[in-house]
Amino acid sequence: MEPISVTDRLGRWSAGRGPLYALLAARLRGLIDDGELAPGALLPPDRTLAVALSVGRSTVVAAYGLLHDEGRIVRRQGSGTRVAGTPRDDSPETTSEPMFLDLLEPRSDVISLACAAPDRPPVELAESYAAMLPALAATTGDIGYYPSGHPVLREAVAEYYRGRGLPTDAGQILVTTGGQQALSLLSKAYLRPGDRVLLEAPTYPGALEAFRAEAAVVSGLPPGLEGFASAIRDQRPALAYVIPTYQNPTGSVLSTLSRRRLAETSAAAGIPLIDDEVLAELGFPGRETPPPMAVFADSVITIGSLSKSVWGGLRIGWIRAASPVIGTLARLRAVHDLGGNLPAQLAAAELVPRLDDLLRTQAVERERRHDHLRAELARRLPEWDVPPVTGGQTLWISLPRGDGPSFAQAALRQRVSILAGNGLDPTGGSERYLRLHFLHPPEILTAAVDRLAEAWRTYRPPVTPGTAPSPLAL
């Protein structure tokens, strides 16, 4: 394949604020994600692209370096720089999309263990819609535009936090269309091209995408942001992000002492810290939900959502922050979205006070499915390392050989989709890991493991150029 000419497609990539390499990486990232630069496409050499764009070669090298760290391009001695993934044909089995594949290209014959969320609305949600209908029917003189969220839901969420020991008023709540929009809004508010974000490695891939969409540079620390204080001093980040409870994907839970240290350290340094609590209420029976990190420093920004705890189709999330921050975010949101779904917000306001009872009921079944998936994996794939978790929705699995991306392709050929670890880790340290969710009924989980076992039986890890294949791969 001949090198693709990308200079015309780049357009005015250098317009805006921030280092040129970050802006160039952001524009190339957009071309890759939009499909204009296809998987397997050969990109120009560093020097060639630098001359074409009238920039220093170091700018191109740094931009390519960012995209390589993100897994969007592959650089190999002797074969050049290519867009990651296998060149596409008519088969969806060759797709290289690391996330949201099941949403963008759904296949009825594929069992998805990649995108984790409850797949059916509970009866409590239907009851909440029924309960809000009189208020909706009685609405007059109201066009239904609430960029900050409907006052009734904002107050219900504020009361939810007060019940968890965190004094909150409705003016500190911004209702969003799920947790992903909350991350996108915060990224737009706090980040400029080239700004650095400190986060855990591995972490939630949707957060990585939100930060990179603003051309930020993500810097990975171990789960719990170990080394946070020194990283603040050395890297001067614009933002930090942590999932302290049932961390996605590892399932780890941060201690109370570590939460306090993170909150107080970020507050003292003036670094906005996002506490992602989307999974915080998903503990198994007998597990207490830790307090929000904003209990230790009110400058912490908290994200919550009903999409993981109630139903994926209930696109209701929120941000809890200081009132001036909420005002800024509301103005930013109004430019793109004058307000979310009002009936859904009214139903959510009915549901939030009942959330504890609903979650207690769900916890028993989630633990049963977690145990079932681990038992099936131990039976069919005993060489895999599958640590248990105490809550959340996913398992973080280490493969004994090969790598996550190539095995994910092998699994897809057996009609089961999984998430490879490299797409969740900006440091490149999770190449041999997989993330699987355990939310399906036991019979579907069993069928998925049978397919994974067949994929593993025929799996042959790719051979790195210049190395001999392992005897296990023969």
N, C-alpha and C positions, 0 to 999 in steps of 0.2 A: 504494500500500500504506500502510495506517495504521500509526502508530508502535506498536511492540509494548510492552505493559506488562511490564517485567522485574522490578519491585520484589518481587513475590511469589516469583519464582523465585530471587532473590538470597539469600533466607533470612538466616542469620546470617553474612553475608559479612565483617563487621567483627571477628569473633572471632579471636583469635590475636595474634601479635607482628608489628610492622612498621608502616610508614606506611599510612594508610587508602587512599591512591590505589593502592598496590601490591596491597593485599588486595582492593579492588574490582576491579582489573584481573584478578586471579587468578580471582575468581569468575565474571566475565563471560567470561574465556577458557575456563573449564570448560564454561559453557553453550554457547558457540560450538562448541567441539571435540566436545561430546557430541551436537550437532545440535539442542539445544533452541532455539537461536537460529539459524534457517536462513540460508543464503547469500541476500543481497539484503534481509534483514529490516531495516526502518527502526527505529533505536533512538531513545530520547527525547533531546531537546535537552539540553545541559549543565545549564541552569538548572532545567528541569523535573525531571530525575533528581536533582539536588542537593536540591531542595525535598522530593521524595518520600522521600529517604533521610535527610534532616536532616543534611546535610553541606555544607561550603562548595563553591561552584561550582568552585574551583580543584582540589578533590579529583577531581571528575568529569573536568575538562579534562585533568588529569595521567593519569588512568586511561585515558581515550580516547586520549591521546597515545601511551602505551605500546602499546596494541593496534593503533594505526595504524602505528607503527614495525615491529611484528611482521607486518604485512600481514593482520591478522585483521579490521580494519574499514576502511572508506573514508569520508573526510570531504570533502564538496564544498560549496562555497558555493551556496546556493539549493536543494540537494537533500538536505541533512541528513547524518546519520551512519548508515551501513548496514554490516551484516555483509558482509565481502568475498565475492565470488563471484557467479555467476549463479544466480538462483532455480532450484531443481532441478525437473526433470520426471522422466519415467520413463527418460530416456536417461542412461547414465553419462558421456556426452560433456560434460555440463554440470557435472560435479563440480568443485569448487574446492579439493579437498584437495591441498596442495602436496607431500606425501610419503606413502609407503606406500599409494598408490592401488592399485597392482598387487596388493598383499597383501590389502587390504580388499575390493576389488571386481574380482577377476581376470576378464579376458576373453581367451578363447583366440585371438581374431582380432587382438589388439593386440600389437605388438612393444614390449617395455619396454626403454627406454634410461635409466630413472629409478633403479631400485633396484639397486645394484651389488653382486654377490656371485657366486662360482662357482656354476653351476647344476647341477653333477653331482659326486658324491663320487668322488675319485680311488681307484684300486685300493689305494693304501697305507692308506686309511681302513678299507676292508673287511678288509684283512690285520691291522690293529691290533685290530679287534673280534674277529677270530678268535684272535689271540694272547692276549687278556685273558680268554677264556672259561674256561680252567682255574682261574684265580684267582677268578673270579666263582662258578664251581660249587663251589669249596672254601670259600666264605664261610660261617661259622657264628657265632652269638653276636654278630651285628652288624645292627642295624636299618637301617643305611644313611643315617642323618641326619648330615650333615657341613656345618654352616653355613659353615665356613671352606674347605670343599673336602676331597676325599679326600687323606690324607697322601701317597700315592704320586704323585699329580699335583702337589701343592704342591712336593714335592721335585724333580720333573722340571722344573717351571717355574723353580725356584730355580737348578738346574744350567744351564738355558738362559741365564739372566742371568750366571751365573759365567763361562760360555763366551764371553760378550760383554764381559768385563772389568769386570763390576759384581758385587762380592761380595754374595751374597744367601743367606739361609737360609730354610727352609720357613716359618718363623713370620712372614716378611715377605710372604707370598703369600696372597691371598684369591681363591678360584675363584668365578667368577660365571657366570650364564647369558648369555654373550656380552658384548660391549663396551657395549651399550646399558644393561644392568643395572648395569654398573660405574659408568657416568655417573650413573644414577639414584641409586644408593647414595651416591656422593660428594656429589651435590647435597643429598640429605636430611641428610647428616652435617654439611655445612659452611654451608648457606644458610638464612637466615630471610627472610620477606617484606621486600622493599625492599633487601636486600643487593645489592651490585653485583658483577658478574663481568666481568673483562677477557678478551676473546677476539679472535680474528682475524675480520676482515670482508672477504670471505665466509668461512664455516666450515661444518662438518658440521651439517646441520639437526637431526639427532637430539640433538646437544648443546644446541642452542638450546631445544628442547622440554623437555629434562630440567631445565635451569636455570629456564625460565619456569614449569614445573610447581610449583616452590617459590616462585613469585612474586618471583623475583630480577629485577633490572634488568641487562640485558646491555649492555655498552659495547664497541663495535667499534673495533679498531685495525687498521692494515694487516697483511697476512700477515707472520708473524715477530714480531708484537707490537711493531712499531716505535713508539718513544715510550713504552715500557713504564715506564721509571723515573719520568718526569714524570707519567704517568697514575696510578701508585701514589700519588705525593705529592698529586696534585690530587683524586683520586676515592676514595681509601681503600677499595679493593675487598676483598671477603671471600674471593675466589677468582680464579684466572687459569687459562686453558685454552689450549693450543697444540697444533697438529699439525705438528711440525717436519719430518717426512719424507714426501714425496709428499702435500703438504697437500691435504685435501679441501675445496674442489673444484679448486684451481688447479694442483696437482701440483708446487708449488715445494718446494725443499729448503733448510733453514736451514743456514748455515755453522757450523762447529765453534765459531768465536769468538762468534757470536751465541747459540749454545746455552749456552755457558759464561756469557755476560753475563746471559741470562735466568734461568738457574738460580741464579747467585750473587746477583742483584738481588732475586729473590723470597725467597731464604733470609734475606738481610740485613733485609728488610722484614717478615719473618714472614708472608708471603702464601703460602698453599698453591698450588702450581703443578702442574697436571695435564698430563703429557706423554702425549698420545694416540699410541701406537705401533701401532695396529691395522694401519696400512698400511706400517709401516716396513720390512718384509722384502720388499716387492713391487717392488723395483728390476728394471730390465731387465738382460740379460746384461752382465757387466763392471762393474756398479755395486755398490760396497761399501755395506753398511748402516752408517750412522753409529752411534756408541755412544748408549745411552740418556742422557738429560739428567741422570738421577740420578747419573751418574759424576761430575758437577761439583758436585752438592749433594745429599746423601742425603735431604734433606727433600722433594725432588721426588716426586710421586706418579705412577706409571707405569701405563698401561692397555695391555693386550694382548688379542688374540683370535685364535681359529682360524677364525672364521666368514668372514673375507675372504680368508685365505690358503689355506684347505683346502676348505671347503664352507659355504654359507650355512645348511644344515640342522644343522651341528655347532655347537650353541649352547654353546660353551665359551670363556669369557674369563677375565680375571684382573686383579687390582690388585696392584701391588708398592708397598709403603710401609713406613714404620717399624712395628715390631711393635705399639706401642700403638694406632696408627691402624688396623691390621688387626683388632685386638681390638674396637675400637669399631664398625667396619663389620660384623664378624661378628655382634655382638649386634643391630645394626640389621637385618641381613638375616634373622636368626632369627625376628623378629617377622612377616615376610612370607613367608619361604621357609626351611623347615628344612634344606634342602640340595638341590643340583642332581641331575641325572640321573647316578646312580652308574656304570652301564655305560658311558655316554659319557665320564665322567671317567677310567675305567680304560683305555678305548681311547685317549683323548687322551694319557695317560701313556706308552703304547706309541709314539704317533706323534711326540710332541715331539722325542725324540732323532733322528728321521729327517727333521725338518722342513727342514733345509738342502738335502738332496738333492731333496726334493719341490719346493721352491721354485725350485731351479735349472732343473729340467725345465719348470716352468710358465712361467718368465720368458721363455723363447724364444717360446712360443706367445702370451703376452700382448703382447709387443712386435710380433709379426706382425699381431695383430688391431688394435693401436693404429695401425700404419702403414697397414693396409688401410682403416680408417675414415677417417683423414685424407685418404688418396688419393681415396676415394669422395666425400667432402665437397668436396675441391678440384675434382673433375670436375663435380659436379652443382650445387654451391653455391659458386662461386669467390669471391663477394663476402663470404662469412663469414670472420671472423678466427679461425683454429683453431691456436693455438700447440701445438707438440709438448711432450710430457712425457718424463721419463726413468724413470718408474715409476708405480705406483699403478694406478687402474682407470678414471679419468675424464678427459674433456677439458672445458676451460672455454672456452666459445665466445662471442664478442662479435658481436651482430647489427648490421648497418649501419643499420637503421631499426626502428621499432616498439619493442616491449617483450617481455620473456620471458613474462609471464603470458598475454597475449593470443595470442602465437604458440603457446604450449603447448596452448591450447585448439584452435587451428587444426590443430596436429599430431595431436591426439587424434581429431579428425574424420577424419583420414587413417589412423587406427588405428596410431599410434605414440605412446608416452608418453615425455615428457622432463621434466626438472626445471627450472623457471624460477629464475633467479638471485635474485629478490627474496626468496624463502623461505630463502635461505642467508646473507643480509646484513642485519644489524640496523640498519645505517646508511642503508639505502635506496640504496646506491651501485652496485648490480648489476642494475638494472632491465632492462638490455639484454643480459643474459647468460643462457646456457643451460648446464646440466651434462648431458653424455651419457656413458654408460659404453661401453667397447669390449670387453666380455667375450664377446659372442656370436660364433659361428662366422662367417667372412667372408661366406658367402652370406646370412645373416640380416642382417648389417650392411649389405650392399648393398641388400637389400630395404627396410630401414629408411630409408636415405638416399634411395631413390627416392620413398618416401612423404613424407619431409621436403621434398624438392624440389617435389613437387606442392603440399604445404601452403604453401610459400613463394611459389609461382607465383600462388596465389589469395589470399594473405594481404593484408589491408587493415588497417593499424594503426588502433586507435581514435583518434578525434579528441578532444583535450583541450578541455573547454568554454572558449570565448573565444579559441581559436586556429584559424587556417586550416589545412586539411589540406595536407601536403606534396605537391608535384607527383608525387613518387615513389609516393605512396599512391593516386593516382587511376587 
